[in-house]
């Protein structure tokens, strides 16, 4: 069984995407969900709170999802936080860059609740 009580932070500068991901999370029983609309807001929330998972979009400004991931991995308190990246295109160099930065898993858009659930399960349970 997946521990769905863990706080999840979703990060995207596109409101519609935040709503979509939140709804998908709700479908798979994650209700403890917070949102950030950019990388620096996400970092503030992560440093102040206690999250068991970050789901971030790749393509954001001014701080990209990759830069956010690098910041999280560089922070001693946050570095082991599971981090799932959402990307619109699965370019090999993006995938490699994310892997090198320590991404836990990534999801290519568009995706559904089942995909999200299986990725989260992989990340939270190895």
Steps between C-alpha positions, in 0.01 A plus 500: 500500500617847418521757778272764356519720810843634399490862394536549126622827350406561139692770316391653172472854370186402311188505720310253283775242534502541880127432500534195275776346712314577824188327362700197388661480845156520660387206285781289644430617857763767553318783674788668682605705197654845483583708194779733398496704182877531463828354618583755767153472656542122490835521680354727769214255558731198499738659749214605727293186479522125495430347161531137402495567127556779248336492157637779285461617146824526303417806296462794739642850527703656651619179673456181298396168649857380447643794697245435775606136510866602525420735788303229681781246456756756624302564821604260776153487655317453170743299292330163547151631422348298212474724195293426189546721196222563250614579150327566169773343292718202581817633340790271580718787620224613738465151640877471548522844662216416739656163587837663567329758721344218703141485379305209652279450196340699224169507318440609144182699425224417443449244775217356708440404863626144444833620360537746785417232755748248360779761488426610858495138619836435334648810659361444850560126509802455278 
